[in-house]
Amino acid sequence: ERRPLILDDKGRLYLYRYWEYQDELAKGVKSRITEGPHGLQVKSLQEGLNRIFPEPEELGIDWQKVAAFAAARRRFCVISGGPGTGKTTTVAKILALLVEQSGNRRLRAALVSPTGKGAARLQEAMKKAKQSLACEQSVKTLIPDDASTIHRLLGSAKGSPYFRFNALNHLPVDAVVVDEASMVDLALMSKLVQALPPQARFILLGDKDQLSSVEAGAVLGDICDTGQSHPFSKAFCAEIRRATGYEIKGVKAAHAMSDSIVQLTRSYRFGDESGIASASRAVNEGNADAALKIFQDATRGDLRWSPLPSPKSLPRALKDRGLEEFHFLFQAGDPQEAFEQLDRFRILCALRQGPFGVNAVNLLVEHLLRGQKLIRGEGRWYRGRPVLITQNDYNLHLYNGDIGIALPDPGAGGELRVFFQAPDGALRALHPVRLPEHETVYAITVHKSQGSEFDRLLLILPDQDFPVLTRELVYTGITRAREGVEVWGHENVFRAAIGRRTTRVSGLRDALWEQD
């Protein structure tokens, strides 16, 4: 009997639909870890692994190779790793192996990300990764590299909250790869799992140490049982040894979930001693003293720490710092170039409200840019305004997290239109009045920045401690940067954040990890 509320045996109270989402997701994952894919050619897989993953120059275990074996060997696999650890490269190699396993037929694999921007980045990275694969050109052409949002894959219907593909109408796929899986909330992940055919592989890519989704759930963290150590089983380690030659120590009584989760640790983007890598590692370990010392080390070119200015002096501090990184927006004629430039710098805030929150900082930046005569006119819309969509509009195919830039459109007589970029790089222009809920985005919350990367960023912490300031928030903020991070904050607030872990009440972890 369907009831509006469900109380489980641990005293957790659910709205019925969220209990159902959790139950369906747990069942979908557990059904995939108990049985491997049909028709796996073990010898062919071993040959492919050794060809596509040549022996590394450095001695030791190539965890990308282990992840590829796990993903090919199992119907469910999580590949977790920080920025630059090669998750997308690994997936390209996995798909090459799966094409070879299928007898060189086109693989029906869907590559998806929670946001349009994330899908565009995934698609670009896959195209690049395919080129360097150690396999026949005929295999490369059979590896899909088109990416989309999860909503688009599932088939959002006009004016309906339901998707075209669901538990009764499965997706026509052999495999689904989800990038930035930490951003996917419980409801969407559950709907995706229900839409998968029983034999389809389900591969999640993400960073288990990042913030959880904005909406309900901490799906990737619960699946990985973040904070706990789960070695592989001895049986799976024996399989890995036969396929790769690697000796990995396993445990006899390992949980079945353990063999489906692989952690990538080596960053190819940052050297081990880079400031960003060192600081993010210290934050992740909860070592605030070490993280502060690294940030305040004047010899590091990629990090900078500045004491937080007072609310009264914040406008002067922003003006003195200079906001030259945004000037291009008001001179850009080519939307494509404007999008590329926009990713070179962003201000990240921990909060939305308050003198150091996104709302106040965006207003301050606009005020300063008007003072520099870069923003012309007093209207809400002006040339160069960057906006963030905050509400899904299935009719327009605009989703929470999508970024647009207002620029003159020659096709509309030079009138302002808001340009958006599709995953394949194609541009489309919409009249500002057609947009769903949106906001200006010179500054963005750390939560909303998930799935994005910037060359350099400024992270502004509030002037007092708040429960939302956590280790995961600081880690996520720092790791959005490719080249440099500047932090404005008080040391005591920074320390408090590093000492606090994100906790969400969820039964998914128990449903997956507790032995039946």
C-alpha positions in Angstrom: 0.0 0.0 0.0 1.4 3.4 -1.0 1.6 5.9 1.9 2.7 9.5 1.8 5.4 8.9 4.5 7.7 6.0 5.2 9.5 5.4 8.5 12.4 2.9 8.1 13.8 0.6 10.8 16.6 3.1 11.6 14.1 5.9 12.4 14.5 7.8 9.1 11.4 9.4 7.8 11.0 9.7 4.0 8.5 11.2 1.6 7.3 8.1 -0.2 8.7 9.1 -3.6 12.2 9.6 -2.1 12.1 6.3 -0.3 11.1 4.7 -3.7 13.9 6.5 -5.5 16.4 5.2 -2.9 15.0 1.7 -3.0 15.0 1.5 -6.9 18.6 2.9 -7.0 19.9 0.4 -4.4 18.2 -2.5 -6.2 19.6 -1.4 -9.6 23.1 -1.1 -8.3 23.0 -4.4 -6.3 21.7 -6.3 -9.3 24.7 -5.2 -11.3 27.4 -6.2 -8.7 26.2 -9.7 -8.2 26.7 -10.9 -11.8 29.2 -10.0 -14.5 28.4 -9.2 -18.1 27.6 -12.1 -20.4 30.0 -13.3 -23.1 33.2 -11.7 -21.7 36.3 -12.9 -23.7 38.9 -12.9 -20.9 41.9 -13.7 -23.1 41.0 -10.9 -25.6 40.4 -8.5 -22.7 43.9 -9.3 -21.2 45.5 -8.7 -24.6 43.7 -5.5 -25.0 44.6 -4.3 -21.6 48.3 -4.9 -22.1 48.2 -3.1 -25.5 46.1 -0.1 -24.6 47.8 0.3 -21.2 51.5 -0.1 -21.9 53.8 -0.6 -18.9 54.2 2.8 -17.1 57.7 4.4 -16.9 57.3 4.4 -13.1 57.2 1.1 -11.3 54.0 0.3 -9.4 50.3 -0.3 -10.2 48.6 1.6 -13.0 45.2 2.1 -11.4 43.7 3.3 -14.6 44.4 -0.2 -16.0 42.8 -1.7 -12.9 39.8 0.5 -13.3 39.5 -0.5 -17.0 39.6 -4.2 -16.0 36.9 -3.6 -13.3 34.6 -1.7 -15.7 35.0 -4.4 -18.4 34.6 -7.3 -15.9 31.6 -5.9 -14.1 28.2 -4.4 -15.0 28.7 -1.6 -12.4 31.9 0.4 -11.7 32.8 3.6 -10.0 36.0 5.3 -11.0 36.8 8.0 -8.5 39.6 10.5 -8.6 40.6 14.1 -8.2 41.1 16.5 -11.1 43.6 15.5 -13.7 43.7 11.8 -12.6 42.7 10.7 -16.1 39.1 9.5 -15.6 38.0 10.5 -19.1 41.2 9.0 -20.7 40.4 5.8 -18.8 36.9 5.7 -20.1 38.0 6.1 -23.7 40.3 3.1 -23.2 37.4 1.1 -21.5 35.1 1.8 -24.5 37.9 0.7 -26.9 38.1 -2.6 -24.9 34.3 -3.0 -25.1 34.3 -2.4 -28.8 36.9 -5.1 -29.2 34.9 -7.4 -26.9 31.8 -6.9 -29.1 33.5 -8.2 -32.2 34.3 -4.7 -33.5 30.6 -3.6 -33.9 29.5 -0.1 -33.0 29.1 0.2 -29.2 25.8 1.7 -28.1 27.3 3.7 -25.3 25.8 6.9 -23.9 28.1 9.5 -22.4 26.3 11.9 -20.0 26.9 14.7 -17.5 24.5 16.5 -15.2 25.0 19.9 -17.0 25.2 21.0 -20.6 28.6 22.5 -19.9 29.8 19.3 -18.4 28.6 17.4 -21.4 30.5 19.7 -23.7 33.7 19.2 -21.7 33.2 15.4 -21.7 32.7 15.4 -25.4 35.7 17.5 -26.1 37.9 15.3 -23.8 36.6 12.1 -25.3 37.4 13.2 -28.9 40.9 14.1 -27.8 41.5 10.9 -25.8 40.4 8.7 -28.7 43.1 10.0 -31.0 46.0 8.7 -28.8 44.5 5.2 -28.2 46.7 2.2 -29.1 44.1 0.4 -31.2 43.0 0.1 -34.8 41.5 3.2 -36.5 38.4 1.0 -37.2 38.0 0.5 -33.5 38.4 4.3 -32.8 35.6 5.1 -35.3 33.3 2.8 -33.4 33.8 4.5 -30.0 31.1 7.0 -29.4 32.2 10.5 -28.4 28.9 12.4 -28.4 27.8 13.5 -25.0 24.6 14.9 -23.6 22.9 15.8 -20.4 21.2 13.1 -18.4 17.9 14.9 -19.0 18.3 14.8 -22.7 19.4 11.2 -22.7 16.3 10.2 -20.8 14.0 12.2 -23.0 12.4 15.1 -21.1 8.9 15.6 -22.5 7.3 19.0 -23.0 5.4 20.2 -20.0 5.8 16.8 -18.2 8.0 15.8 -15.2 8.3 12.3 -16.7 10.9 10.9 -19.0 10.4 9.0 -22.3 12.8 6.3 -21.2 12.0 4.7 -17.9 11.5 1.3 -16.1 9.0 0.3 -18.8 10.8 1.7 -21.8 14.5 1.0 -21.5 17.3 3.0 -23.2 18.7 1.3 -26.3 22.3 1.1 -24.9 25.0 -1.3 -24.0 26.7 1.0 -21.5 26.1 4.4 -19.9 29.0 6.5 -18.6 28.1 9.3 -16.1 30.7 12.0 -15.6 30.7 14.3 -12.6 28.6 11.8 -10.8 28.9 13.5 -7.4 26.6 16.2 -8.8 23.7 13.8 -9.6 20.9 13.8 -7.0 19.0 10.8 -5.8 15.9 11.3 -7.9 17.8 11.7 -11.2 20.2 8.8 -10.6 17.3 6.5 -9.7 15.5 7.4 -12.9 18.6 6.8 -14.9 19.2 3.3 -13.3 15.6 2.3 -13.9 15.9 3.2 -17.6 18.9 0.9 -18.1 18.5 -2.5 -19.7 19.5 -5.3 -17.3 22.7 -6.2 -19.2 23.9 -2.6 -19.8 27.1 -1.6 -18.0 26.8 1.4 -15.7 30.0 3.4 -15.1 30.2 6.4 -12.8 33.1 8.9 -12.9 33.6 11.5 -10.2 35.4 12.6 -7.1 33.9 11.1 -4.0 35.5 13.8 -1.9 33.7 16.6 -3.6 30.5 18.2 -2.4 27.3 16.2 -2.9 24.5 17.3 -5.2 22.6 20.5 -4.5 19.3 18.5 -4.4 18.5 15.5 -2.1 21.0 12.7 -1.6 24.8 12.1 -1.4 24.7 9.4 -4.1 28.3 9.0 -5.1 29.5 9.4 -1.5 27.1 6.7 -0.3 28.0 4.4 -3.1 31.7 4.7 -2.3 31.0 4.7 1.5 33.3 7.8 1.7 35.5 7.9 4.8 35.7 4.1 5.0 38.4 1.8 3.5 37.1 -1.1 1.4 39.8 -3.3 -0.1 39.1 -5.6 -3.0 38.2 -9.2 -2.4 40.9 -11.8 -2.6 39.0 -13.5 -5.5 38.9 -10.2 -7.5 42.6 -9.5 -6.7 43.4 -12.9 -8.2 41.5 -12.0 -11.4 43.4 -8.7 -11.6 46.7 -10.5 -11.2 45.8 -12.9 -14.0 44.8 -10.0 -16.3 47.5 -7.5 -15.4 50.2 -9.1 -13.4 49.6 -6.7 -10.5 49.8 -8.0 -7.0 47.1 -6.3 -4.9 46.3 -7.4 -1.4 42.7 -8.3 -0.9 40.6 -9.5 2.0 38.6 -12.7 2.2 35.4 -11.1 3.6 35.2 -8.1 1.3 31.8 -6.7 0.5 30.5 -7.3 -3.0 30.4 -3.5 -3.6 34.2 -3.2 -2.9 35.2 -4.8 -6.2 33.2 -2.2 -8.2 35.0 0.9 -6.9 38.5 2.0 -8.1 40.3 5.1 -6.8 42.7 6.9 -9.1 45.4 8.7 -7.1 48.0 10.0 -9.6 47.3 13.5 -11.0 48.6 14.1 -14.5 47.6 17.8 -14.3 49.5 18.8 -11.2 52.9 17.6 -10.1 52.8 16.0 -6.6 54.4 19.2 -5.2 52.2 21.8 -7.0 50.5 24.1 -4.6 47.0 23.2 -5.7 47.7 19.4 -5.4 49.4 19.9 -2.0 46.7 22.1 -0.6 43.8 20.0 -1.8 45.5 16.9 -0.3 46.0 18.6 3.1 42.3 19.8 3.1 41.1 16.3 2.2 43.1 14.9 5.1 41.6 17.4 7.5 45.0 19.0 8.2 44.1 22.7 8.4 47.6 23.7 9.7 49.3 22.2 6.7 46.8 23.6 4.3 47.2 27.1 5.7 51.0 26.8 5.6 50.9 25.8 2.0 48.6 28.7 1.0 50.7 31.2 2.9 54.0 30.0 1.3 55.0 33.0 -0.7 57.2 30.9 -3.0 54.3 29.1 -4.5 53.2 30.8 -7.7 49.8 29.0 -8.0 48.5 29.9 -4.5 47.8 33.0 -2.6 46.2 33.7 0.8 44.9 37.2 1.7 43.1 38.2 5.0 39.4 38.8 4.4 38.6 42.5 4.1 35.8 44.0 6.2 32.3 44.3 4.5 32.9 48.0 4.3 36.3 47.6 2.6 35.3 44.8 0.3 34.5 47.1 -2.7 37.9 48.7 -2.4 39.6 45.3 -2.1 37.9 44.1 -5.3 38.7 47.3 -7.1 42.4 47.1 -6.0 42.7 43.5 -7.0 41.4 44.5 -10.5 38.8 42.6 -12.5 40.6 42.7 -15.8 39.6 39.1 -16.4 36.0 40.2 -17.0 36.8 43.0 -19.4 36.8 40.8 -22.5 33.0 40.2 -22.0 32.3 43.8 -23.1 34.5 43.7 -26.2 33.8 40.2 -27.4 32.0 39.9 -30.7 32.4 36.1 -31.1 30.3 34.1 -28.6 32.5 31.1 -28.9 35.6 33.1 -27.9 33.5 34.8 -25.1 32.7 31.3 -23.6 36.4 30.3 -23.7 37.5 33.5 -22.0 34.8 33.2 -19.3 36.3 30.0 -18.1 39.7 31.7 -17.4 38.6 33.3 -14.2 35.7 33.2 -11.7 34.9 34.3 -8.2 33.7 31.5 -5.9 31.7 32.2 -2.7 30.8 29.8 0.0 27.5 31.4 0.7 24.6 32.9 -1.3 23.5 35.6 1.2 25.5 38.0 3.4 28.2 40.6 2.6 30.5 37.9 1.3 27.9 35.9 -0.6 27.3 35.5 -4.3 24.4 38.0 -4.4 26.4 40.8 -2.8 29.6 40.1 -4.7 27.8 40.0 -8.1 26.2 43.4 -7.4 29.6 44.8 -6.3 31.3 43.5 -9.5 28.6 45.0 -11.6 28.9 48.3 -9.8 32.7 48.4 -10.3 32.4 47.5 -14.0 29.8 50.3 -14.5 32.2 52.6 -12.8 34.8 51.6 -15.4 32.3 52.4 -18.1 32.4 48.8 -19.3 28.7 48.2 -18.6 26.7 50.7 -20.6 23.2 51.8 -19.6 21.3 51.2 -16.4 19.1 48.3 -17.6 19.2 44.7 -16.3 20.4 43.4 -19.6 23.6 44.7 -21.2 26.3 43.5 -23.6 28.6 41.0 -21.9 26.3 39.9 -19.0 27.0 36.3 -18.0 24.1 34.4 -16.6 23.5 31.1 -14.9 20.2 29.2 -15.4 18.8 28.2 -12.0 15.6 26.4 -13.1 15.0 23.6 -15.6 13.0 24.5 -18.7 12.4 21.3 -20.7 10.7 23.1 -23.5 13.8 25.2 -24.2 16.2 22.5 -23.2 17.8 24.8 -20.6 18.8 23.2 -17.3 19.9 24.3 -13.9 23.6 25.1 -14.2 23.7 26.1 -17.9 25.7 29.3 -18.6 24.8 32.0 -21.1 26.3 35.3 -22.3 24.3 38.3 -23.5 25.8 39.6 -26.8 24.6 41.5 -29.9 23.2 39.0 -32.4 23.8 40.0 -36.1 20.9 37.7 -37.0 18.5 39.8 -34.9 19.6 43.2 -36.2 22.3 43.6 -33.5 19.8 43.2 -30.6 20.9 41.5 -27.4 20.4 37.8 -27.3 21.6 35.3 -24.7 23.9 32.7 -26.3 24.2 29.2 -25.0 26.6 26.5 -26.0 25.5 22.9 -26.8 27.7 19.9 -25.9 28.9 19.7 -29.6 29.9 23.4 -29.5 26.9 24.7 -31.5 25.5 28.0 -30.4 22.0 29.1 -30.0 20.6 32.5 -29.2 17.5 33.2 -27.1 15.7 36.5 -26.4 16.3 37.4 -22.7 12.5 37.4 -21.9 12.3 33.7 -22.8 14.8 32.6 -20.2 13.7 30.6 -17.1 14.9 31.8 -13.7 18.5 32.9 -13.9 21.1 35.1 -12.2 24.3 37.1 -13.0 27.4 34.9 -12.7 30.6 36.9 -12.2 30.6 35.1 -8.9 29.1 31.7 -8.3 28.6 29.5 -5.2 31.1 26.6 -4.8 28.1 24.3 -5.0 27.1 25.7 -8.4 30.7 25.6 -9.6 30.8 21.8 -9.5 31.5 20.4 -12.9 33.2 23.5 -14.0 36.9 24.3 -14.3 38.7 27.7 -14.5 42.3 28.7 -15.1 42.3 30.8 -12.0 39.8 31.6 -9.3 39.3 33.7 -6.2 37.6 31.9 -3.3 35.9 34.3 -0.8 35.0 32.8 2.6 32.6 34.5 5.0 33.7 36.4 8.0 32.2 33.9 10.5 31.7 30.2 10.7 28.6 28.6 9.3 27.5 24.9 9.3 27.7 24.8 5.5 31.4 25.5 5.6 32.9 22.1 5.3 36.0 20.3 4.2 34.3 19.1 1.0 33.3 22.7 0.2 36.8 24.0 0.5 38.2 21.0 -1.4 35.7 21.4 -4.2 36.4 25.2 -4.5 40.2 24.7 -4.6 40.0 21.9 -7.2 38.0 24.0 -9.7 41.3 25.7 -10.6 43.7 24.5 -13.3 46.4 27.0 -12.7 45.9 29.2 -9.6 43.8 29.8 -6.5 43.5 32.9 -4.4 41.7 32.7 -1.0 40.3 35.6 1.0 39.4 34.5 4.5 40.0 34.4 8.2 42.2 31.7 9.5 39.8 30.6 12.2 36.9 30.2 9.7 39.2 28.2 7.3 40.2 25.9 10.2 36.6 25.4 11.3 35.6 24.4 7.7 38.5 21.9 7.3 37.5 20.3 10.6 33.9 19.7 9.6 32.7 17.0 7.2 29.5 17.1 5.2 26.9 14.8 6.6 23.5 14.0 5.0 21.0 11.6 6.5 20.5 8.9 3.9 19.6 5.3 3.9 21.3 4.6 0.6 24.6 3.8 2.2 23.0 1.2 4.5 20.9 -0.2 1.7 24.1 -0.9 -0.4 26.7 -1.7 2.2 24.9 -3.5 5.0 25.0 -7.3 4.5 21.6 -8.8 3.9 
